[in-house]
Amino acid sequence: MSTFLRRMTGKTGEIRKARATITDDEFEEMFDLKKLPEPIRAKTASLLGLLKAIRGCNKAKDIDAAVRIIIESACAILNCDRATVFIVDEVQQELIIKGAVGTSEIRIPWNAGIAGTVFQSGEKLNIPDAYKDDRFNKDTDKTTGYKTVSLLTLPVVDEKETTIAVLQIVNKKAANGSFIPFNTDDEHLGEHMALQVGIILSNHLLTEKTHRAHQQVVSLLQIVKSLHSNMGINSLMFTITERSPSLVDADRCTLYLVDRGRNELWSLQGAVEIRSPIDKGLAGACASSKQIMNIDDVYKDERFNTEYDKKTGYRTRSVLILPIFDNPIDGSARQVVGVLQMINKLHGPKFTTNDEELLSSFLDIAGTILVTSQLFNRTEKKLSEFDAARNFSNRSDDKSKGAGSQAGNRTSGRLSAVKTTMAISEGLEEEHEEE
């Protein structure tokens, strides 16, 4: 009995039930590759490598780990120099390069290059000399100094036969280390690999999407909870600008509030108050039109002011700007009380309709809280003035008593205080009416 079979049986010789505990080494030992003749040995080794790749992808904790296993396995099975996995982003209509050697995540249009062609057609491409194909982008080679020769590019489909990724295998290696074209056997192995890992990748993508949606909901609830903690208007503005970008994967944001008295928009940058006319710039356009504005490149919009970018060196690209409305309880028309401007989508060229819907829901809540906070601040200020007037009146009365003033003078002092108090109350009522 071989070592493998002895490990697989108990003392009574019965086959173990825990087959999932078989290691990759035990798996190879079962086939005893060393005893196989060379042609069969090579093919069997390739099939074993494919099975190991499937096992590894199933065990991967996330999409990035699964992609790394696919790349390593593809290079080993097909004896190639490099491999890349392009994940399809249907929302942004892009291909995301998840595992190119020596690079971070890169995005390209989903109809660009050889990978884009394979995604659009759903058919594999075996190219013996990449530089003779017009679809090949030579810029990467020029930047890195690498020389791409042969390419085998295959669609990766899910259980519904929808292309969810593209697998590109680069530079088949000969025995002497030179790069040669991929052959028919390589195509068959590549197709089998793409087919098997497709469903696994689909499951990982679904898990990632579900996790991201859950995190957005948690973040939204946490922000709303913090907004209900009786903060002042400045603290509210800081909380919104610091925490809301994570809801839509934005780099930063600016919150503008409407000052109807001055017909301006104002915001806070640190402790500095910034003001601008309510009809100027992108934020002003949003406040005036009361419409959501989703712009993928602000430098193509003449309303965008480039001065801030020039001063700071920051590069504004995509923006998502939404009006913030009040919620009048008397049923009257809603008024714009502010504008929220999200800046630069981190993973993608532009903000999505899902981003618009999520922020709109958030601002329905935040808008009411902002209005209430501003009204509270004004009320508190007026009540402080009321108390000051009453205290002044009391001090006047005390002085009048000490000086032996007549009752008529005391009455006159009280009437003066009452008039002052009534004036303050009237001002407060007027502000409530304006809100």
Phi, psi and omega in degrees: 000132181290164179301320181299313182293323177298323178291331184275351182243154176270194182294331181272359178086004180281145180294134179296146179278331185279064182292338181293348181273001179295130178275169178296322179296318177296324180297316178294322182297330180299327181268344177049064187302328184298335182270354181274146175295157190306308183299318181289324181299316182296316180292320179296321178297322179294318179294321176297319177298321179296315179296321178295322178297318180296316178299317181295318179296322179296327182274347184300142184279337180204180184296323181294319178294320179296319179296318178300319179294319179298316181295312180298319181291319179298317179296321181286315185291317185262005177051054180245169185274323182213166175207155180220141174247126176256117177269135181279127173251100184289330181292312181272353182056053182223164170252128182259120178278108186269332190221034176292138183297128175077013180227159173268190181298130179233144179240140176225156175303143187283004173243015184263141173069192182290319178298319178296323178297316180294320178297314183293322184271332184075014181242147180286157175228125176247106186248114183287331180221103186298327184288349177264002179252122184296339182282345182283132179267113184277353186300321181297317178297321180295322181289317186267341185083005179277154180239110177276131179247287184256146181224134170237114186239128187227145175283145176246121186245158177266192183294341178266008182063028173268132180289117181251349181198169175229130178256121180242121183251131193241130170061087173294134184260132174276175181298328181272004177092353178285163181263132183230166179292157174282146181256185183296320177300321178297320179298315181297315179297317179298318179295318178297318180295313180300322181293316184288320183278348182300311182294322179295315177299321179300318179295319178296319179295320178295318178297317180296318180296318179296318179296318180296319178295321178297317180296323178296318180296316179299314180298318180298315180296321180294319179294314180299319179299316181293328180290338181269015185264030175056045178277157172287171185297321179295318178294322177299313180299317180297315181298316181295315183289332181277326191253334183290332179303329181294339180294327185235018176061044178261156180284319181198175177206165177230135177251123177250139173247150183272130173250098184293327181299321180258358182057049184225163166255138177227150180217169178245129171242095190071236178262003184265130177269125180249132181234149177209156178302145187292345181251014183250148176074183182292318179297319177296321178297321179293316180296322182287319183276339184062027182241150174290138178239121180239107187240127183274339177213102186290339180290348176268000180250120185292346179281345182282133179268116184273359186299320181296317179297320181295322181288321188262340185085000178285149180243106176279130179242277183267143176223148173232118186239127183233139174284147176250126184251155169278180181222075185298134184281346181272003178083005179288170183298140179288143180244148176286124179250352180186178179219133175249124182244112176272139187236127172062096171298126187286318182242080181142158184281341184205163177283155187254172176294329176296321177299317180299315183293318181295313180293325178298318178295318179297317184287338173299325178277311185296325181300315179297320181293319179298315180297315180298319181294317179295319179295320178298317179299318180293319180298316180299319179296317181294320179295326176296319177294323178299312180297321179297318179295319180294319179296320178298319180297317180297320179296322179296320179295318180298317179297321181296321178295316182296329182271000179073034181291157179286161181299329180296323179293321179296319180297319179299320180295318181294319179298322178298318179294320180299317179300316179298316179298317180297322180296318178296316180298319179297320178298321179295317179298319180299318180294321177299320178296320179297320179296000000 
